[in-house]
C-alpha cells in the first residue's frame, strides 16, 4: 500500500476541481521515495477540510521542510 502526501493548493480563481495522479519522488532523483498527489479546489477550504481529505485517501498533508522539496 502506498502512503500519499497530499499537497493542497487552494485557488479561488480555478473553475472546478483539478487533481493530478500520484507521483513518486524517487531517491534516485534526489528525493525521499515518498508518493505525492496534488489537488486544487475551486473554493477556499480550511486546513481541517484539506487534512480530512488527505486522511480519507490514506495520506497526510505535505510539509515543505527543505530547499530541495
LODO-873396 format. One record per atom (N, C-alpha, C, O, CB): residue in three letters; x, y, z. Coordinates in steps of 0.001 Angstrom, whole numbers, padded with zeros to 6 digits, always signed. Each point is the difference from the previous one (the first is absolute). Glycine has a CB too. Layout:
// residues N
ALAXYZ ...
// end
This chain:
// residues 69
UNK+000835-001179+000000 UNK-000835+001179+000000 UNK+000881+001244+000000 UNK+000978+000074+000745 UNK-002810-001321+000466 UNK+001492+002201-002029 UNK+000749+001244-000077 UNK-000572+000999+000992 UNK-001217+000148+000111 UNK+001761-000573-002534 UNK+000320+001097+003130 UNK-000421+001121+000821 UNK+000231+001260-000809 UNK+001070+000182-000581 UNK-000534-001399+002756 UNK-001521+002077-002214 UNK+000081+001208-000802 UNK+000117+001223+000878 UNK-000613+000079+001064 UNK-000710-001181-002847 UNK+002113+002051+001331 UNK-000004+001326+000571 UNK-000819+000845-000956 UNK+000277+000043-001198 UNK+002004-000316+002363 UNK-003269+000928-000644 UNK-000913+000768-000820 UNK+000361+001477+000094 UNK+000065+000556+001096 UNK-001887-002272-000760 UNK+002055+002342-001462 UNK+000264+001436-000037 UNK-001276+000728-000357 UNK-000518-000174-001103 UNK+002916-000213+000452 UNK-002906+001179+001535 UNK-001234+000732-000262 UNK+000340+001370-000561 UNK+000687+000794+000643 UNK-001882-002034+001202 UNK+000720+001501-003019 UNK+000197+001296-000628 UNK-001373+000661-000035 UNK-000881-000433-000743 UNK+002892-000354-000672 UNK-002188+001799+002190 UNK-001291+000657+000082 UNK+000007+001206-000925 UNK+000721+000970+000236 UNK-001053-001758+002147 UNK-000462+000723-003425 UNK-000063+001064-000988 UNK-001443+000463-000155 UNK-000876-000792-000348 UNK+002894-000143-000852 UNK-002260+002188+001451 UNK-001346+000533-000146 UNK-000390+000269-001441 UNK-001184+000172-000288 UNK+001445+000811+002515 UNK+000700-000940-003141 UNK-000274+000366-001385 UNK-000159-001205-000927 UNK-000305+000183-001179 UNK+001566+001902+001595 UNK-001069-003287+000069 UNK-000077-001187-000846 UNK-001453-000453-000087 UNK-000681-000105+001020 UNK+003040-000585-000382 UNK-002828+000426-001829 UNK-001355-000499-000185 UNK+000031-001520+000075 UNK+000595-000648-000861 UNK-001226+002650-000569 UNK+000010-002567+002431 UNK-000029-001443+000168 UNK+001181-000498+000796 UNK+000883+000771+000375 UNK-002098-000952-002508 UNK+001225-001117+002391 UNK+001072-000618+000768 UNK+001015-000608-000953 UNK-000369-000646-000981 UNK-001201+000183+002899 UNK+002845+000669-001631 UNK+001093-000534-000807 UNK+000755-000996+000863 UNK+000314+000288+001155 UNK-000119+001847-002546 UNK+000095-003298+000839 UNK+000736-000999+000760 UNK+001042-000641-000891 UNK-000245-000245-001181 UNK-001744-000178+002654 UNK+003157+000150-000903 UNK+001089-000634-000735 UNK+000170-001429+000503 UNK-000282-000300+001161 UNK+001437+002533-001510 UNK-000695-003102-000532 UNK+000287-001378+000396 UNK+001188-000015+000965 UNK+000901+000832-000114 UNK-001798-001705-002098 UNK+000904-000069+003160 UNK+001131-000097+000936 UNK+001311-000271-000738 UNK+000041-000758-000969 UNK-001607-000082+002743 UNK+002629+001475-001296 UNK+001333-000223-000553 UNK+000979-000245+001148 UNK-000176+000517+001102 UNK-000347+000940-003123 UNK+001539-002241+001748 UNK+001008-000278+001016 UNK+001214+000890-000225 UNK+000488+000139-001122 UNK-001296-002519+001327 UNK+001287+002978+000877 UNK+001247+000762-000045 UNK+001084-000997+000370 UNK+000286-000203+001180 UNK-001386+002470-000570 UNK+001700-002886-001610 UNK+000913-001118+000234 UNK+001313+000447+000643 UNK+000451+001132-000171 UNK-001476-002293-001779 UNK+001608+000241+002685 UNK+001300+000251+000631 UNK+001047+000220-001083 UNK+000911+000810+000172 UNK-001546-002212+001842 UNK+000511+000683-003136 UNK+000943+000151-001108 UNK-000014+001416-000567 UNK+000996+000462-000556 UNK-001303-002877+000020 UNK-000829+003102+000680 UNK-000116+001385-000469 UNK+000295+001012+001103 UNK-000265+001192-000157 UNK-001424-001958-001503 UNK+002237+000290+002774 UNK+000323+000892+001112 UNK-001136+000179+000983 UNK+000081+000838+000899 UNK+001458+000315-002407 UNK-002606-001935+001346 UNK-001168+000116+000862 UNK+000051-000917+001199 UNK+001054-000511+000380 UNK-002338+001146-002358 UNK+000110-000829+002567 UNK-000099-000787+001224 UNK-000767-001303-000181 UNK-000237-000719+000971 UNK+000350+002837+000279 UNK-000503-002430-002484 UNK-000732-001230-000268 UNK-001489+000086+000306 UNK-000721-000980-000186 UNK+002805-000213+000666 UNK-002556+002343-000015 UNK-001421+000157+000324 UNK-000811+000250-001262 UNK+000525+000447-001020 UNK+000080+000455+003281 UNK-001883-001197-002170 UNK-000948+000269-001076 UNK-000740+001290+000306 UNK-000321+000281+001155 UNK+000066-002748-001642 UNK-000016+003255-000556 UNK-000685+001281+000151 UNK-001167+000078-000976 UNK+000082-000476-001132 UNK+002062+001574+001881 UNK-003215-000498-000292 UNK-001165+000234-000844 UNK-000487+001415+000286 UNK-000170+000377+001159 UNK-000478-002858-001184 UNK+000426+003256-001014 UNK-000461+001370+000199 UNK-001440+000174-000423 UNK-000494-000719-000869 UNK+002808+001510+000530 UNK-002978+000154+000948 UNK-001348+000358-000440 UNK-000234+001475+000266 UNK+000590+000588+000907 UNK-001428-002926-000457 UNK-000020+002913-001241 UNK-000358+001414+000160 UNK-001514+000091+000123 UNK-000727-000680-000724 UNK+002764+001459-000604 UNK-002495+000029+002211 UNK-001422+000202+000210 UNK-000429+001337-000584 UNK+000747+000976+000053 UNK-000662-002384+002022 UNK-001288+001448-002629 UNK-000525+001239-000576 UNK-000324+001012+001094 UNK+000136+001206-000203 UNK-001065-002505-001734 UNK+000506+000810+003078 UNK-000348+000871+001121 UNK+001012-000186+001113 UNK+000638-001048+000101 UNK-003079+000942-000704 UNK+002587+001119+001434 UNK+000912-000118+001131 UNK-000470-001108+000931 UNK-001196-000168+000239 UNK+001772+002611-000410 UNK+000383-003189+000687 UNK-000314-001007+001003 UNK+000908+000229+001197 UNK+001081+000578-000118 UNK-001821-002253-001648 UNK+000286+001216+002905 UNK+000779+000187+001223 UNK+001085-001063+000094 UNK-000019-000996-000724 UNK-001977+002008+001875 UNK+002940-000783-000248 UNK+001020-001000+000277 UNK-000663-001311+000410 UNK+000406-001073-000446 UNK+001221+002876+001136 UNK-002644-001713+000159 UNK-000683-001202+000490 UNK-000622-000781-001154 UNK+000070-001229-000024 UNK-000531+002386+002203 UNK-000155-000442-003148 UNK-000597-000676-001155 UNK+001065-000653-000874 UNK-000175-001131-000453 UNK-001708+002775+000497 UNK+002981-000941-000279 UNK+001091-000562-000799 UNK+000604-001212+000699 UNK+000308-001006-000640 UNK+000175+003279-000316 UNK-000320-002173+002256 UNK+000556-001109+000780 UNK-000924-001208-000036 UNK+000461-001131-000152 UNK+000705+002771+001639 UNK-002472-001406-001347 UNK-000973-001100-000046 UNK+000036-000681-001372 UNK-000114-001223-000086 UNK-001355+002427+001763 UNK+001625-000424-002740 UNK+000093-000567-001347 UNK+001237-000891-000116 UNK-000073-001110-000527 UNK-001117+003126-000420 UNK+002316-001525+001442 UNK+001237-000778-000048 UNK-000150-001310+000766 UNK+000390-001059-000491 UNK+000929+003184+000296 UNK-001879-002052+001385 UNK-000195-001198+000826 UNK-000933-000980-000694 UNK+000225-001210+000051 UNK+000145+002568+002027 UNK-001420-000849-002728 UNK-000956-000887-000676 UNK+000650-000776-001143 UNK-000499-001052-000399 UNK-001330+002636+001007 UNK+002945-001067-001136 UNK+000720-000678-001069 UNK+001174-000819+000528 UNK+000796-000523-000780 UNK-001476+002353-000761 UNK+000790-001942+002871 UNK+001072-000787+000597 UNK+001312+000733+000099 UNK+001048-000632+000136 UNK-002160-001338-001009 UNK+001086+003295+000808 UNK+001228+000780+000032 UNK-000029+001083+001042 UNK-000753-000068+000972 UNK+001042-000412-003349 UNK+000538+001484+002166 UNK+000059+001159+000885 UNK+000502+001175-000804 UNK+000594-000172-001065 UNK-000185-001268+003106 UNK-000646+002631-001535 UNK+000427+001196-000712 UNK+001516+000086-000040 UNK+000678-000291+000985 UNK-002778+001458-000294 UNK+002611-000774-001816 UNK+001445+000139-000164 UNK+000496+001246+000703 UNK-000696+001012+000069 UNK+000578-002213-002254 UNK+001318+001114+002699 UNK+000674+001147+000602 UNK+001317+000207-000733 UNK+000809-000921-000110 UNK-001893+000504+002378 UNK+001291+001607-002758 UNK+001262+000318-000666 UNK+000989+000393+001076 UNK-000186+001009+000681 UNK-000972-000259-002823 UNK+002221-001550+002302 UNK+000946+000236+001089 UNK+001427+000225-000478 UNK+000866+000375+000790 UNK-002318-001755+000636 UNK+001706+001153-002723 UNK+001342+000224-000521 UNK-000067+000755-001313 UNK-001047+000015-000647 UNK+001856-002098+001775 UNK+000263+002697-001528 UNK+000049+000715-001270 UNK-000235-000946-001172 UNK-000608+000391-000996 UNK+002186+001265+002009 UNK-001108-002887-000907 UNK-000180-000991-001061 UNK-001443-000357-000247 UNK-000395-000280-001131 UNK+002594-000599+001705 UNK-002988+000889+000483 UNK-001420-000296-000150 UNK-000692+001133-000712 UNK-001209-000058-000224 UNK+001246-001326+002292 
// end
